[in-house]
Amino acid sequence: MIKIKIKQTESDCLIEVHGHARYAPIGKDIVCSAISVLFLTLANSIYETSDALCRYYKPDKDSKTLYISGLDLAGELAINFFRTQTNEANFGSS
């Protein structure tokens, strides 16, 4: 299961993506690929349209972290595209 957590203050945001969808073997999973593409698109959108500082980390093969500092309106709009109502989302089977 892929878990996404968003933690936000007034000017900073931390987005963590952990896990695997288990739709297919690692490296061939289209659900994981879709989440990765959306995550990197979010990071690139904030980098290109916002004055916020973005830092992308990949601590291991099943985790991605995006830290955004100095969040402005453009960055906030990009994050809201990715956000769920509860600030946590799960994708795939457990």
SEFI-649213 format. One line per field, with one value per residue: residue in three letters; residue number from 1; y, x, z of N, C-alpha, C in turn. Coordinates in nm, 2 decimals, padded with zeros to 4 digits. Atoms other than C-alpha are relative to their C-alpha. Example, Ala and Ser with C-alpha at 12.3 -4.5 7.8 and 13.67 -1.06 7.14 Angstrom:
rest c(ALA|SER)
nr c(1|2)
n.Y c(-00.12|-00.11)
n.X c(00.09|-00.09)
n.Z c(00.00|00.00)
ca.Y c(-00.45|-00.11)
ca.X c(01.23|01.37)
ca.Z c(00.78|00.71)
c.Y c(00.12|00.11)
c.X c(00.09|-00.08)
c.Z c(00.00|00.08)
***
This chain:
rest c(MET|ILE|LYS|ILE|LYS|ILE|LYS|GLN|THR|GLU|SER|ASP|CYS|LEU|ILE|GLU|VAL|HIS|GLY|HIS|ALA|ARG|TYR|ALA|PRO|ILE|GLY|LYS|ASP|ILE|VAL|CYS|SER|ALA|ILE|SER|VAL|LEU|PHE|LEU|THR|LEU|ALA|ASN|SER|ILE|TYR|GLU|THR|SER|ASP|ALA|LEU|CYS|ARG|TYR|TYR|LYS|PRO|ASP|LYS|ASP|SER|LYS|THR|LEU|TYR|ILE|SER|GLY|LEU|ASP|LEU|ALA|GLY|GLU|LEU|ALA|ILE|ASN|PHE|PHE|ARG|THR|GLN|THR|ASN|GLU|ALA|ASN|PHE|GLY|SER|SER)
nr c(1|2|3|4|5|6|7|8|9|10|11|12|13|14|15|16|17|18|19|20|21|22|23|24|25|26|27|28|29|30|31|32|33|34|35|36|37|38|39|40|41|42|43|44|45|46|47|48|49|50|51|52|53|54|55|56|57|58|59|60|61|62|63|64|65|66|67|68|69|70|71|72|73|74|75|76|77|78|79|80|81|82|83|84|85|86|87|88|89|90|91|92|93|94)
n.Y c(-00.12|-00.13|-00.10|-00.14|-00.09|-00.14|-00.08|-00.13|-00.12|-00.11|-00.03|00.12|00.12|00.13|00.11|00.13|00.11|00.12|00.13|00.05|00.03|00.14|00.03|00.08|00.01|-00.12|-00.03|00.02|-00.04|-00.12|-00.08|-00.07|-00.09|-00.12|-00.08|-00.07|-00.11|-00.11|-00.06|-00.08|-00.11|-00.10|-00.07|-00.08|-00.11|-00.10|-00.06|-00.09|-00.10|-00.05|-00.05|00.09|00.09|00.14|00.10|00.13|00.11|00.14|00.07|00.15|00.03|-00.01|-00.13|-00.13|-00.11|-00.13|-00.10|-00.13|-00.11|-00.13|00.03|-00.12|00.04|00.10|00.12|00.04|00.05|00.13|00.10|00.03|00.10|00.13|00.03|00.06|-00.07|00.04|-00.01|00.13|00.08|00.14|00.05|00.14|00.10|00.01)
n.X c(00.08|-00.07|00.05|-00.04|00.03|-00.04|-00.01|-00.02|00.01|00.03|-00.09|-00.07|00.08|-00.08|00.08|-00.07|00.06|-00.06|00.07|00.02|00.14|00.01|00.08|-00.09|-00.13|-00.07|-00.06|00.10|00.13|00.05|00.05|-00.12|-00.05|00.09|-00.02|-00.13|00.01|00.07|-00.08|-00.11|00.07|00.02|-00.13|-00.04|00.10|-00.03|-00.14|00.01|00.10|00.00|-00.12|-00.03|-00.11|00.05|-00.11|00.06|-00.08|00.05|-00.09|-00.01|00.07|00.14|00.04|-00.04|00.04|-00.02|00.01|00.02|-00.02|00.03|00.11|00.07|00.13|-00.02|-00.03|00.12|00.10|-00.05|00.01|00.14|00.04|-00.05|00.05|00.12|00.07|-00.06|-00.15|-00.06|00.06|-00.06|00.03|-00.05|00.05|-00.09)
n.Z c(00.00|00.00|-00.09|00.03|-00.12|00.02|-00.12|00.04|-00.08|00.08|00.11|00.04|00.02|00.01|00.06|00.00|00.08|-00.04|00.03|00.14|00.02|00.02|00.12|00.08|-00.06|-00.01|00.13|00.11|-00.06|00.06|-00.11|-00.06|00.10|00.00|-00.12|00.01|00.10|-00.06|-00.11|00.07|00.07|-00.11|-00.04|00.11|00.01|-00.11|00.04|00.12|-00.01|-00.13|-00.06|-00.11|00.01|-00.01|-00.02|00.02|-00.05|00.02|-00.10|00.04|00.12|-00.02|-00.07|00.06|-00.08|00.06|-00.10|00.06|-00.09|00.06|00.08|00.04|00.05|00.11|-00.06|-00.07|00.10|00.04|-00.10|-00.01|00.11|-00.05|-00.13|-00.03|-00.11|-00.14|00.00|00.01|00.10|00.02|00.13|00.02|-00.10|-00.12)
ca.Y c(00.00|00.35|00.60|00.98|01.22|01.60|01.81|02.18|02.50|02.85|02.87|02.51|02.18|01.82|01.55|01.19|00.90|00.55|00.19|00.00|-00.05|-00.42|-00.40|-00.56|-00.65|-00.36|-00.19|-00.28|-00.14|00.12|00.24|00.32|00.48|00.71|00.82|00.89|01.09|01.30|01.35|01.47|01.68|01.85|01.92|02.05|02.27|02.43|02.48|02.64|02.85|02.94|03.13|02.85|02.63|02.26|01.98|01.63|01.32|00.95|00.79|00.43|00.25|00.27|00.63|00.98|01.31|01.66|01.95|02.29|02.61|02.96|02.84|03.11|03.11|02.93|02.66|02.64|02.59|02.31|02.13|02.16|01.97|01.68|01.70|01.48|01.59|01.41|01.49|01.12|00.88|00.51|00.35|-00.02|-00.33|-00.39)
ca.X c(00.00|00.12|00.08|00.09|00.12|00.12|00.23|00.20|00.26|00.19|00.50|00.64|00.52|00.65|00.51|00.60|00.52|00.59|00.52|00.43|00.09|00.16|-00.04|00.26|00.62|00.85|00.97|00.66|00.38|00.18|00.01|00.35|00.46|00.15|00.21|00.58|00.50|00.24|00.48|00.77|00.52|00.43|00.79|00.87|00.55|00.64|01.01|00.90|00.61|00.69|00.95|00.95|01.25|01.19|01.41|01.34|01.48|01.46|01.60|01.52|01.36|01.01|01.01|01.01|01.00|00.95|01.02|00.89|01.01|00.88|00.55|00.37|00.03|00.16|00.31|-00.01|-00.22|00.01|00.00|-00.38|-00.40|-00.22|-00.40|-00.67|-00.93|-00.75|-00.39|-00.34|-00.41|-00.36|-00.34|-00.31|-00.38|-00.25)
ca.Z c(00.00|-00.08|00.20|00.14|00.44|00.41|00.71|00.67|00.86|00.74|00.53|00.51|00.39|00.42|00.19|00.24|00.01|00.14|00.03|-00.28|-00.44|-00.51|-00.84|-01.01|-00.93|-00.83|-01.15|-01.35|-01.12|-01.31|-00.99|-00.83|-01.16|-01.16|-00.80|-00.87|-01.18|-00.99|-00.70|-00.93|-01.13|-00.80|-00.71|-01.06|-01.06|-00.73|-00.85|-01.18|-01.06|-00.71|-00.51|-00.25|-00.19|-00.27|-00.15|-00.28|-00.10|-00.18|00.14|00.01|-00.28|-00.12|00.01|-00.13|00.06|-00.06|00.18|00.07|00.25|00.20|00.06|-00.15|-00.33|-00.64|-00.42|-00.22|-00.53|-00.65|-00.32|-00.31|-00.64|-00.46|-00.13|00.00|00.26|00.55|00.45|00.43|00.14|00.08|-00.26|-00.36|-00.16|00.19)
c.Y c(00.12|00.09|00.14|00.08|00.14|00.07|00.14|00.10|00.12|00.02|-00.12|-00.12|-00.12|-00.10|-00.12|-00.10|-00.13|-00.12|-00.03|-00.05|-00.15|-00.04|-00.10|00.00|00.14|00.02|-00.01|00.04|00.14|00.09|00.08|00.10|00.13|00.09|00.07|00.11|00.12|00.07|00.09|00.11|00.11|00.08|00.09|00.12|00.11|00.07|00.10|00.12|00.08|00.05|-00.09|-00.09|-00.14|-00.08|-00.14|-00.11|-00.13|-00.08|-00.15|-00.02|00.02|00.13|00.12|00.11|00.13|00.10|00.13|00.11|00.13|-00.01|00.13|-00.05|-00.10|-00.14|-00.06|-00.06|-00.14|-00.11|-00.04|-00.09|-00.14|-00.04|-00.08|00.07|-00.03|00.03|-00.13|-00.08|-00.13|-00.05|-00.14|-00.09|-00.01|-00.14)
c.X c(00.09|-00.07|00.06|-00.04|00.05|-00.01|00.03|-00.02|-00.04|00.09|00.09|-00.09|00.09|-00.10|00.08|-00.08|00.08|-00.07|00.00|-00.14|-00.02|-00.10|00.08|00.14|00.07|00.07|-00.10|-00.14|-00.04|-00.07|00.11|00.05|-00.08|00.02|00.13|-00.01|-00.08|00.08|00.11|-00.06|-00.03|00.12|00.05|-00.10|00.03|00.14|-00.02|-00.09|00.00|00.13|00.05|00.12|-00.05|00.13|-00.07|00.10|-00.06|00.09|00.01|-00.09|-00.16|-00.05|00.04|-00.05|00.03|-00.02|-00.01|00.01|-00.03|-00.12|-00.08|-00.13|00.01|00.03|-00.12|-00.10|00.05|-00.02|-00.15|-00.05|00.03|-00.07|-00.13|-00.07|00.07|00.15|00.07|-00.08|00.07|-00.04|00.06|-00.06|00.10|00.04)
c.Z c(00.00|00.10|-00.03|00.12|-00.04|00.14|-00.04|00.11|-00.09|-00.12|-00.05|-00.02|-00.02|-00.06|-00.01|-00.07|00.04|-00.05|-00.15|-00.02|-00.02|-00.11|-00.09|00.07|00.00|-00.13|-00.11|00.05|-00.06|00.10|00.07|-00.10|00.00|00.12|-00.01|-00.10|00.06|00.11|-00.06|-00.08|00.10|00.03|-00.11|-00.02|00.10|-00.04|-00.11|00.02|00.13|00.04|00.12|-00.03|00.01|00.01|-00.02|00.05|-00.03|00.09|-00.03|-00.12|00.01|00.06|-00.09|00.10|-00.07|00.11|-00.08|00.10|-00.07|-00.10|-00.04|-00.07|-00.12|00.05|00.07|-00.10|-00.05|00.10|00.01|-00.11|00.05|00.13|00.00|00.12|00.13|00.01|00.00|-00.11|-00.01|-00.14|-00.01|00.11|00.12|00.03)
***
